[in-house]
Amino acid sequence: MDMGAGSAAVLGLYAFKLGCEVVATELDDAVADQAEEAIAMNGAAIELRRGAFFAGHAGALDIVLFNPPYVPADVGRSRGLPLDLRAQWDGGPEGTTVIAGLLDAVALREDAPCVLMGVNRRHVPREKIEALFHDHGELELETVEPSPLGVDVYVFSTKKSPIASASSPQA
């Protein structure tokens, strides 16, 4: 799943070109319209669902890719980020509102997809993200991969997943 596909649906298109079956979600209708155009222009068989997180998709998923909105609202407004694109950048007062919602949504799923979530640590430090995982004991944070660009990629799943079971006998 390419969650929060954005206007170009880049991750979903890349995964499709690698041979994956892809479902994408997008919350913002105008951005979803652009994503549908990009998908059609590339001739990709990607289902785009409109809505937050899993957007009602109940089918089993192997991998979820998500670059959530994580810019704290006050920071975004002070930097003049476009209000019409607020759904793309506004992570709430501390930048963690959407991230916490994602963790809630993953914890409720019947399947146990591996989730890769990118967060810029300049906006939300690792300690805040790790505190959210502490509050979600049903989730297993497998690893955090830093990048030189300031983005940390958090790899996690529910404790019922095969990757969590391999690393944690109690899962």
C-alpha positions in Angstrom: 0.0 0.0 0.0 1.2 3.5 -0.9 -0.5 5.3 2.0 -0.9 9.0 1.4 0.1 8.6 -2.2 0.6 12.3 -2.9 0.0 14.0 -6.3 2.5 11.8 -8.2 1.9 8.4 -6.4 5.7 7.9 -6.8 6.1 5.0 -4.3 3.1 3.2 -5.6 4.3 3.6 -9.2 7.7 2.3 -8.4 6.4 -0.7 -6.5 4.0 -1.4 -9.4 6.9 -1.3 -11.9 8.8 -3.8 -9.7 5.8 -6.2 -10.1 3.9 -5.5 -6.9 0.1 -5.4 -6.7 -0.5 -1.9 -5.3 -3.3 -0.2 -3.5 -2.9 3.5 -2.8 -4.7 5.9 -0.5 -5.0 9.6 -0.4 -6.9 11.9 1.9 -7.0 15.1 -0.1 -9.4 15.0 -3.1 -7.5 17.5 -5.2 -4.3 15.6 -4.6 -6.0 12.2 -5.3 -7.2 13.6 -8.6 -3.6 14.4 -9.5 -2.5 10.9 -8.3 -5.1 9.3 -10.5 -3.8 11.2 -13.5 -0.2 10.1 -12.8 -1.3 6.5 -12.4 -3.2 6.6 -15.7 -0.4 8.3 -17.5 1.9 5.5 -16.4 -0.6 2.8 -17.4 -0.4 1.4 -13.9 -3.1 -0.9 -12.5 -3.2 0.8 -9.1 -6.4 1.1 -7.1 -6.6 4.5 -5.5 -8.9 4.8 -2.5 -9.8 8.2 -1.1 -9.6 8.6 2.6 -7.3 8.4 5.6 -4.9 5.6 6.4 -6.2 2.3 5.0 -9.4 4.1 3.6 -11.5 1.1 4.3 -9.2 -1.4 2.6 -9.7 -4.7 4.5 -7.7 -6.9 2.2 -4.4 -8.4 3.4 -1.4 -6.2 2.9 2.3 -7.2 3.0 3.9 -3.8 3.0 2.7 -0.3 3.8 4.8 2.7 2.7 3.9 6.1 4.3 5.5 9.5 4.6 3.0 11.0 7.0 2.4 14.7 7.5 4.7 15.6 10.5 5.4 19.3 10.4 4.0 20.9 13.6 1.1 23.1 12.7 2.7 26.3 14.1 5.9 25.7 12.2 4.1 25.1 8.9 2.1 28.3 9.3 5.2 30.3 10.3 7.0 29.1 7.3 4.1 29.9 5.0 3.4 26.4 3.9 0.3 26.4 1.7 -2.9 26.1 3.7 -4.6 24.4 0.7 -2.1 21.6 1.0 -2.3 21.4 4.8 -3.4 17.7 4.7 0.1 17.0 3.1 2.2 18.6 5.8 0.3 19.4 9.0 1.1 16.8 11.7 -0.8 18.6 14.5 0.6 20.6 17.4 3.7 18.5 17.9 3.9 16.9 14.5 2.8 13.5 15.9 -1.0 13.5 15.5 -1.1 11.7 12.1 1.7 9.3 13.2 -0.3 8.4 16.4 -3.4 7.8 14.2 -1.4 5.6 11.9 -0.2 3.5 14.8 -3.8 3.2 16.0 -4.9 2.1 12.6 -2.1 -0.5 12.2 -2.9 -2.0 15.6 -6.5 -2.5 14.7 -5.8 -4.5 11.5 -6.4 -8.2 11.3 -3.4 -8.7 9.1 0.1 -7.7 10.1 1.8 -5.7 7.3 5.3 -4.5 7.6 5.1 -0.7 7.7 7.9 1.7 6.5 7.3 5.2 7.7 9.5 8.2 7.0 9.7 11.1 9.4 12.1 14.1 9.3 13.8 14.1 12.7 14.2 17.9 12.5 10.5 18.2 12.9 9.8 15.2 15.1 12.8 13.8 17.1 13.2 10.1 17.4 12.4 10.2 21.2 8.8 11.4 20.4 8.2 8.6 17.9 9.7 6.0 20.3 7.3 7.3 23.0 4.4 6.7 20.7 5.5 3.1 20.1 5.9 2.7 23.9 2.2 3.6 24.1 1.3 1.1 21.5 2.6 -2.1 23.1 0.9 -4.3 20.4 3.3 -2.9 17.8 6.9 -4.0 17.3 9.4 -1.4 16.2 11.9 -3.5 14.2 14.5 -0.8 13.3 15.0 2.8 12.6 17.1 3.6 9.5 18.5 7.1 9.5 19.4 9.0 6.3 21.8 11.9 5.8 18.8 14.0 4.6 17.4 14.0 8.2 14.7 11.4 7.5 14.4 8.4 9.8 12.6 5.4 8.3 10.8 3.4 11.0 10.1 -0.2 10.2 7.4 -1.8 12.3 4.5 -4.2 12.4 2.1 -5.7 14.9 3.6 -8.3 17.3 1.5 -10.9 15.5 3.5 -10.5 12.3 6.0 -13.0 11.0 8.9 -10.4 11.2 8.0 -9.6 14.8 7.7 -13.3 15.6 11.2 -13.9 14.3 12.7 -11.2 16.5 10.5 -11.7 19.6 9.6 -15.2 20.7 6.7 -13.8 22.8 4.9 -12.4 19.7 
